[in-house]
Amino acid sequence: MRIIECPDYASMSRRAAAMIAAQVLLKPDCVLGLATGSTPVGAYRELVKWNREGLVSFKEARSVNLDEYLGLAPEHEQSYRRFMQENLFDHIDIVPENTHVLNGLAADPDAECAAYDAMTAALGGIDLQLLGMGHNGHIAFNEPGDDFGLGTHVVTLSERTIDANRRFFASRDEVPRRALSMGIRSIMLARRILIIVSGEDKAEALAKAVSGPVTNEVPASVLQLHPDVTLVADSAALSALKGGRAE
């Protein structure tokens, strides 16, 4: 795992965006695995800026998103489809039909998950997968204790994840309890992985993920087994990492 330390969130976002832009420049028709949440917002803003300046084009790129809340319509203000539209897709030159997000209203969620894996494979697989990490070490919605061998599947959110996401909803009761999520197996099939982490509140979980044992109790620890992972994090997030070497 390559570790890149940045002094703050803004510089972390620029570095991550530069890696995504480089992937698109290297392979214009690449498949990007994209993430939601507060951490990637800064990187998406940089990509929007560079697209508007003509430095990078997404006209040939395809995207697949990690997850979606079960039960939320695409237009719901807290759906991940809407998040992607508002933070990236509506502001760059990507072809709408080339953006893929799981359907939270699927009549058969299990069939939706199987079809999503088949679709991703038909695209040729993910060239670069962007990940964030939760306070409990989860990636996508793969919670502690989940099976590493799962593809895209229906997950039940942990109480800690529900609490973390409560700020986006009017009340805790409105936070969905289930979601559709790429599984660890799906994520590990990506050719390259870029994980971005910010803030001292994630330092302990990040240290366990990077330097602790590989265990499903810390889902992000499985990334130690992937051959091409880059961690871009700010100094606060790396503060608990012992023996890590930044560059």
N, C-alpha and C positions, 0 to 999 in steps of 0.2 A: 504494500500500500504506500503510495506517495502522499506525503503530508505537506501541505502548503499553508503556512501561517500568514494571516493578514492582520493588520493592526486593529481594524474595526469592521463593522458591518458593510459600510460603503465600499471599501476596498475588496472585501470578500466577494461582494456582489459583482464588481467589475471583473475580478479574476475568473469567477465562475462563468459569467456571460462571455468572456473572451474565449474560454474553452468550448462553449456551445457554438459560438460563431465560427471558430476554427473548424469544428466538425462539419458545419454546413458549407464552408468554403472548400474544404477538402473533398466533400462528397455532397453536391447540391441536392441530390435526391435521397439523402439519408433519412433514417427513421429515428426520431427523437422520442425518448421516453420522458414525459414531463410530470412534474409534481405540483401540488398546491400547498396552501398554508402560507404563513407570513414570511418564512425564510426566503423563498425564491422570488418574492416580489421585486426586490432590488435588482436582481439579475434580469428579470423580465423587462424592467424599465430601461436598462442599458440596451437590451436587444431591440426594443422599440426605437430608441434613439438612433442606434446605428443603422437600423433598417430605413428610417426616415432620411438619414444622411447618405444613403446609398452605399454604405460600407458592406452590408450583407443582405442577401435576398433569400426569402423562404419560399419562393414560387414553386420549387420542385420538392421541397421537404415534406415529409409525412410525420405525423405525431400520434402517439398513443399515451393516454394518461393512466396514472397508477390506480386511481380509485374513484368511487362516487358513493354518496350516501344512498342507502336503499330507501325508497319511498319519496324521494325528492324529484320533482319535475326539472327538466333542464333549465327552465326559466326561473325556478325558485331562487331567491336572492342569495341563498347559502349553498346552492348546488355547486359542484366543482366544474361543471360545464360552464355555468355563468361566470365563475371565478376566472376560468381561462379566457373566456371571451373578453371580459372587462380588463384583465391585466396583460393580455398578450394578443390573442387572435384577432380582435377587432382593430388592432393598431399596426399590424404587419401585413405583408403581402402573401401570406400563406393562403392556399386554396381551401375554402371551408370544408369541402368534401374530403380533404386529406387530413382533417383533424378528427381524432377518435377518442371518445370518452364513454365509459360504461353507462348503460341506461339504467338509472335508478328506479324507473317505473316498469321495468321488464316484467311481463306476466309470469315468466319462468326464470327466476334469477340464476338457477344453476345452468340452464341452457344458455343464458346470456354470457355467463362466465366462460363456458366451453367455447362458444362462438368467438369470444374476444381473443382467447388464446390462439384459435385457428386463424383468425384475421391477422394477428400479429405475425404469426409464422408465414402467412401468405405474402405479407409485405417484405419478407426477407429477414425478419428479426430486428431487434433494436440495436442501433449502432452506438448510441450514447444514452445512458439512462441517468437522469437527474434524480437525486434523492435528498430528502431532508431526514431528520431524525427526531422522534418524540422524546419527552423527558424520561420515559421508561425504556428507551432504546428501540422503540418500534420503528419500522420502516414501512411506508405505505400504511395500511391498517393491519399489518401483521403484528399482533400483540405478543407479549411474553407468554411462552408456553405453546405457541402455534407450531405446527409441523413444518419443518423446513422443506418437505417434499411436495407441498401443495402448489398447484398452478393458481390461476385466478379463481376466487371462491367467495362465498358469502361469509362474512365475519361478524362476530358479536363484539362490540367495542367495550374496552375495559372502563371501569369507573373513572380511572385517572384520565383516560383520553376524553371521555365525556366531559369531565371537569375542565380540561384544557380547551375544549371546543365550545364550552358554554358561552364564552364572551362574544361569540358570533351570532347568538340567538337571543330572543327576548327573555327566555327563561331556560333553566336547565331541562325542564320537562320537554322542551321543544327539540332538544338535540336528538337526532336519530340514534337508535341503539344498535343498528346494524348497517353494514356497508358492503359494497362489492369491491374487492381489492385484488390486484395482482398478488400472487403468492411469492414466497421466497424463490421457488424454482423458476417462476417466470422472470423475476428480477435477475437472477444469477445467469440467465441465458443471454443477457445483454453483452455485447462485445466489450464495451467500456462502461464504467460506472463513475459518476461524479457525485459525491455526497457533500453537501454544504451544511455547516452547523454554526450557529451564532449564539453567544450569550453564556454567562457563567452558570446559569441555571441548568444548562445541559452538560456542564463539564464532567460531572461524575459519571453520567451515562456514557459520554463519549470515551472517557478513559477506559471504561469496562469494555466498550465495543472494539476499541483499537488494541488494547494491551492485555485484556483479560482472556479467559478461556472462551472458545467458541461454544455457545450454548443458546438454546432457544429461549432461555429466560432473558437474554439480551439479543433480540433478533438481529440488530445491526452487526453483531459480532461475526455473523456468517460471511460478511464481506471480506474478512481476513483470508477466506478461501478462494476468492475471485482473483484471476491473474492480472487484471488491469483496473485498479481502483485508485482514484485520486480523491483525497479528502481536502477540501478547502474550508478553513475555519478561522474565525477571528481569535485573537489572543485570549479573550475571556473564556471561550469554549474549550481551548486547549490547556487551560490553567491547571487542570488536575491530571494531565497526561504525564506520566513519568517515563523518561527515557525516549520520548518522541523526538524526532529530528525534523525541524521545520526548514523550509528553504524559501 
